[in-house]
Amino acid sequence: MRRWLRSKVEAVYEHVLRSEITETPTHVAVIQDGNRRYAREHGKDPSDGHRAGADTTEQLLEWCDELGIEEVTLYTFSTENFKRPEDEQQELFDLIARKLREFADSDRVHEAEVQIRALGETEKLPERVQEAIAYATAQTESYDNLQLNIALAYGGRAELLSATQNIASRVAREELKPEAIDVDTVEKALGPSAQREVDLIIRSGGDERTSNFLPWQANGNEAAVYFSTPYWPAFRKIDFLRCLRTYGHRERNWRQTRARRARSIITAIGSRTSSETTTTFERFRDSLPNSDQDREGSEATEVETAD
């Protein structure tokens, strides 16, 4: 009876959360934390926690496809994870290889047209994992509806260091002038990476840190971060919707702030306003409450009269 009642309450709450989501991120990155702690609290082995977490990951992909999210990056195995006990690493590698092949053969993946890619220093992984990566990539490379990035043997510092070394080598060979280095140069030097800037990072398990995850793609875009308390195997759809609701509120406030700043500049200097400021205001003006838009119209009239 309790389980039935809880499912009904959660269904209602899910409906409420869906109605409160005002913005949906394009790219969500997830730090799937808490698998081992979940297993320990349930008197199980770490491998059991990882398997339960893999089930949550499958559900996450369904939620993202349902909500129209275009790219998901999963922090599956970091460079720091190589410090874990050997037997735990091998069990995790077995699970990763098996799940990659299952994803690649899944009807759901093919129906949703999910393209699977791996990020990180994958050459450091066991051969069975590298073969599974190659298989999943080949099976889904023609799809473009949902991009799934699996971060394996990944570390943000290592990624940036490798890019820096690549650029330095090009400069040393006189293939590139230092003054020509720009954002595009760095992004190309990063190699296989996320296709879109990260809008939202979610970390389960209660820890409030981003653990060297996608620093270039997230920080440059001022990505929102949501720290969720449940361990990853216990992460539910309502937890995910809470993350998206918080992101939507943050995004709306950010847009309003940009619009108000641009409006203040336009009001203050009138016809001398730069085209960039005007473009910014036109881009974000619809995010302002109706009362602010009415105020903007009256202020614009005053500026025109003064000019």
Residue pairs with C-beta under 8 A, 6 or more apart in sequence:
10 236
10 238
13 238
14 237
14 238
14 241
17 238
17 241
17 242
17 244
17 245
18 241
20 245
20 248
21 241
21 244
21 245
21 248
22 248
22 249
22 251
22 252
23 247
23 248
23 251
23 252
24 67
24 68
24 69
24 244
24 248
25 69
25 199
25 200
25 224
25 244
25 247
25 251
26 69
26 70
26 71
26 196
26 199
27 69
27 70
27 71
27 72
27 73
27 194
27 196
27 197
27 198
27 199
27 200
27 217
28 64
28 69
28 71
28 72
28 73
28 198
28 199
28 200
28 201
28 202
29 72
29 73
29 74
29 75
29 194
29 198
29 200
29 201
29 202
29 213
29 214
29 217
29 218
29 223
30 60
30 72
30 73
30 74
30 75
30 201
30 202
30 203
30 204
31 75
31 201
31 202
31 203
31 204
31 210
31 211
31 213
32 53
32 56
32 57
32 74
32 75
32 76
32 204
32 232
33 203
33 204
33 205
33 206
33 207
33 231
33 232
34 49
34 53
34 204
34 205
34 206
34 230
34 231
34 232
34 233
34 234
35 46
35 49
35 50
35 52
35 53
35 231
35 232
35 233
36 46
36 49
36 50
37 49
37 205
37 231
38 49
38 52
38 53
38 231
38 232
38 233
38 234
39 45
39 46
39 47
39 48
39 49
39 50
39 52
40 46
40 49
41 231
42 48
42 49
46 88
46 91
47 88
47 91
47 92
47 95
49 231
49 233
50 91
50 92
50 95
51 95
52 233
53 232
53 233
54 95
54 99
55 233
56 232
56 233
56 234
56 235
57 74
57 99
58 103
59 237
60 72
60 235
60 240
61 72
61 108
61 109
61 112
61 114
61 146
61 148
62 108
63 237
63 240
64 72
64 146
65 112
65 114
65 145
65 146
67 244
69 146
70 145
70 146
70 147
70 196
71 146
71 147
71 148
71 149
71 194
71 195
71 196
72 146
72 147
72 148
72 149
73 119
73 149
73 151
73 194
73 198
73 214
74 148
74 149
74 150
74 151
75 151
75 154
75 211
75 213
76 96
76 150
76 151
76 152
77 92
77 96
77 120
77 125
77 151
77 152
77 153
77 154
78 151
78 153
78 154
78 155
78 211
78 212
78 213
79 120
79 121
79 153
79 154
79 155
79 158
80 155
80 211
80 212
81 89
81 92
82 89
82 124
82 153
84 92
90 126
93 125
93 126
93 128
93 129
94 128
96 129
96 132
96 150
96 152
97 126
97 128
97 129
97 131
97 132
98 132
100 116
100 129
100 132
100 133
100 135
100 136
100 150
101 132
101 135
101 136
103 109
103 114
103 116
103 136
103 148
104 116
104 135
104 136
104 139
104 140
105 139
109 116
109 140
110 140
110 143
112 145
112 146
113 143
113 144
113 145
113 146
114 140
114 143
114 145
114 146
114 147
114 148
115 140
115 141
115 142
115 143
115 144
115 145
115 146
115 147
115 148
116 136
116 137
116 139
116 140
116 148
116 150
117 137
117 147
117 148
117 149
117 150
117 192
118 133
118 136
118 137
118 149
118 150
118 151
118 152
118 192
119 149
119 150
119 151
119 152
119 154
119 192
119 193
119 194
120 151
120 152
120 153
120 154
120 155
120 159
121 153
121 154
121 155
121 158
122 129
122 130
122 133
122 152
122 153
123 130
124 153
125 133
125 152
125 153
129 152
133 150
133 152
147 195
147 196
149 194
151 213
151 214
154 213
155 212
156 212
156 213
156 214
156 215
156 216
157 212
157 215
159 190
159 193
159 215
159 216
160 190
160 215
160 216
162 189
162 190
162 191
163 186
163 189
163 190
163 191
164 189
166 189
166 191
167 176
167 181
167 185
167 186
167 189
170 176
171 177
171 178
171 181
176 185
183 220
186 216
187 193
187 216
190 216
193 216
193 217
194 214
194 217
196 217
197 217
197 218
197 220
197 221
197 223
198 214
198 217
198 218
198 221
198 223
199 221
199 223
199 224
199 247
199 251
200 223
200 224
200 225
200 226
200 243
200 244
200 247
201 210
201 213
201 214
201 218
201 223
201 224
201 225
201 226
202 225
202 226
202 228
202 240
202 243
203 209
203 210
203 211
203 225
203 226
203 227
203 228
204 228
204 229
204 230
204 231
204 232
204 235
204 239
205 228
205 229
205 230
205 231
205 232
206 227
206 228
206 229
206 231
207 227
208 227
210 218
210 225
217 223
222 254
224 246
224 247
224 250
224 251
226 242
226 243
226 246
226 247
228 235
228 239
228 242
228 243
230 236
230 239
252 287
255 284
255 287
256 284
256 287
256 288
256 289
256 292
258 280
258 283
258 284
259 280
259 281
259 284
259 285
259 287
259 288
259 292
260 288
260 292
262 277
262 278
262 280
262 281
262 284
263 281
263 285
263 296
263 299
265 273
265 277
266 273
266 277
266 278
266 281
266 300
266 303
267 299
267 300
267 303
270 303
270 306
270 307
271 307
285 293
285 296
288 296
